Amino acid sequence: MITAAQLRAARALAGIDQRDLAERCGLSVPTIQRMEASEGVIRGNVDSLMKLIGALDSIGIVLIGDGATSSEGGRGVRMKK
């Protein structure tokens, strides 16, 4: 699962804009905008979410789940509770 806040933070960390992310994952810019504007966990069809997560992974973004640790080292993004 990925939240809208994680998506915005991941994109900022990668230094890419919405258009670049959309091209990398094969989704439309309005789809990316809708995902980023949602509240909490992003909802969408599984194929779109897998494309999004795959694109983030291919540019070096590791999504850290709630309560999970990052065993890979490096930088990460997490919201405080």
N, C-alpha and C positions, 0 to 999 in steps of 0.2 A: 504494500500500500504506500502511496505517496500523497502528501498533503499539498495544497496550493502553496503554502508558505515554503515547503521544501523545494518545490519546483522553482519558485521565484529565486530562492537562495542558490540553488544549484546552477541556474542559468547565470546569475550574477557572478558566482564563483568561477564559472567557465569563461566568462567574459563574452557571452554571445547574446544577441537579441532574439526576440520572438520569431522573426522571419528566418534567421539562421537555424534555430532549433526546429522549426516547422519543416524546413528543407531536409535537415539531417534525419528526421524521423518519418518523413513522408506524410505528415498531417498538414492541415491547412492552418494559416495564421489565426483565423477566427477560433479554431478548435483550441489552439494553445492559449489564446486570450481567455476563452471560456474556462479552461482548466485553471488558469492562474487567478481568475476572478471568483472562483468557487470558494466555499467556506469549508474548512476541515479537509477530510479525505476526498481526493478527486474521484469523481464517479464518471464512468464512461465504459465503452465496450472493451472487452479484454484485449482485443487486437490492438486498439489504439494505445492502451496503457502499456502493453508490451513493447510496442514500437518506441514509445516515449522513453521508457526505462532503458531499452537497448541503446538508444541514441545517447542518453546521458552516460551510460556505462562506457560506450565507445570513445567518449571524450574525457574519460577519467573520473567521473563523478560516482561516488559510492553513497548510496542512500542508507542512512542509519535509522533503523526503526526505533520506536518508542521503547526505552529501557534496554536497548541493545548496545553493545560495545563495538568499536571498530578495531578489528585485529590487524588491519592492513597498514596501520600507521598513517602518517600524512594528515592533511587538513580535513576538516569536516564541518558540518553545520548542524547544530542542534538547538532547539528552543528550550529555555528553562521553563520549568513548571511553576 
